[in-house]
Each structure stands twice: as structure tokens, then as C-alpha cells.
Amino acid sequence: MLKNKLLLISLIIVVLLVSIRLFYKTKTSVKKNIISQEINPEIGDIRLTISTTGVVEPQNRLEIKPSISGRIEEILVRVRQ
């Protein structure tokens, strides 16, 4: 019984050590694959561009209706006035 417990505990410790080693090995291998590129600094404007998709919706909506019904016959405003 004691021998089985000792074997089980040692097996758990070995599995933990192997898993920790594999975890750190994969973590460091990911860091090695980082590609860096040297560039020369230039004086200029900073451009920031964001592209996105979506729907623009109003916060509130108001329906405009005239107090009297009828037809508009003439608009008394010129273009760009």
C-alpha cells in the first residue's frame, strides 16, 4: 500500500515537471519567432486610419408632421441661401 502511494506521488511529480518544462519550452520558442525590422526615422505627419463596418443609428427618433395637411406648391428659398 505504501509502495503504491509512493509510486503514484512520484508519477504525479514527474508528470508535473514534464508539463512545466514543455510549457516553458513552447513559450520561449514563440518569442524566438518574432520578426523585427529596422527602419530609419523620418520627419512627417502621423497618419491614423481606422476602417470598420457597422450601422449608424440615432439616439432618438422624432417624426415631423405639419399641423395642417396640404401640398407644398412653392419653396421660397434659393439654393445655398
C-alpha positions as CSV (number, residue, x, y, z in Angstrom):
1,M,0.0,0.0,0.0
2,L,2.8,2.4,0.9
3,K,4.7,1.4,-2.2
4,N,1.7,2.2,-4.4
5,K,1.2,5.7,-2.8
6,L,4.9,6.4,-3.2
7,L,4.8,5.3,-6.9
8,L,1.6,7.4,-7.5
9,I,3.1,10.5,-5.9
10,S,6.4,10.2,-7.8
11,L,4.5,9.7,-11.1
12,I,2.4,12.8,-10.4
13,I,5.6,14.8,-9.7
14,V,7.2,13.6,-12.9
15,V,4.2,14.5,-15.0
16,L,4.1,17.9,-13.4
17,L,7.8,18.5,-14.1
18,V,7.5,17.4,-17.7
19,S,4.4,19.6,-18.3
20,I,6.1,22.6,-16.8
21,R,9.2,22.0,-19.0
22,L,7.0,21.7,-22.1
23,F,5.1,24.9,-21.2
24,Y,8.3,27.0,-20.8
25,K,9.9,25.5,-23.9
26,T,6.9,26.4,-26.1
27,K,6.7,29.8,-24.6
28,T,10.4,30.6,-25.4
29,S,10.1,29.2,-28.9
30,V,7.3,31.6,-29.7
31,K,9.5,34.5,-28.6
32,K,12.2,33.4,-30.9
33,N,9.9,33.6,-34.0
34,I,9.3,37.3,-33.6
35,I,10.3,39.1,-36.7
36,S,11.9,42.5,-36.3
37,Q,12.6,45.1,-38.9
38,E,14.9,48.1,-38.6
39,I,13.7,51.4,-40.2
40,N,15.1,54.8,-40.4
41,P,13.2,57.6,-38.7
42,E,11.7,60.2,-41.0
43,I,10.1,63.6,-40.3
44,G,6.5,63.7,-41.4
45,D,2.9,63.6,-40.4
46,I,1.4,60.8,-38.3
47,R,-1.4,59.1,-40.2
48,L,-4.0,57.1,-38.3
49,T,-6.6,55.2,-40.3
50,I,-9.4,53.1,-38.9
51,S,-11.7,51.1,-41.1
52,T,-14.8,49.5,-39.7
53,T,-18.2,48.3,-40.7
54,G,-21.5,48.8,-38.9
55,V,-24.8,50.6,-38.7
56,V,-25.3,54.2,-37.6
57,E,-28.5,54.5,-35.5
58,P,-29.9,57.7,-34.0
59,Q,-30.1,58.0,-30.2
60,N,-33.7,59.3,-30.5
61,R,-36.1,59.5,-33.4
62,L,-38.6,62.3,-34.0
63,E,-41.4,62.2,-36.6
64,I,-42.1,65.6,-38.0
65,K,-45.7,66.3,-39.2
66,P,-47.3,69.5,-40.1
67,S,-50.2,70.7,-38.1
68,I,-52.3,71.1,-41.3
69,S,-52.4,68.8,-44.2
70,G,-51.8,70.1,-47.7
71,R,-49.4,70.3,-50.6
72,I,-46.2,72.4,-51.0
73,E,-46.5,74.5,-54.1
74,E,-43.5,76.8,-53.8
75,I,-40.4,76.9,-51.7
76,L,-39.3,80.5,-51.0
77,V,-35.6,79.7,-50.6
78,R,-32.9,79.6,-53.2
79,V,-30.0,77.1,-53.4
80,R,-27.1,78.0,-50.9
81,Q,-29.2,80.7,-49.2
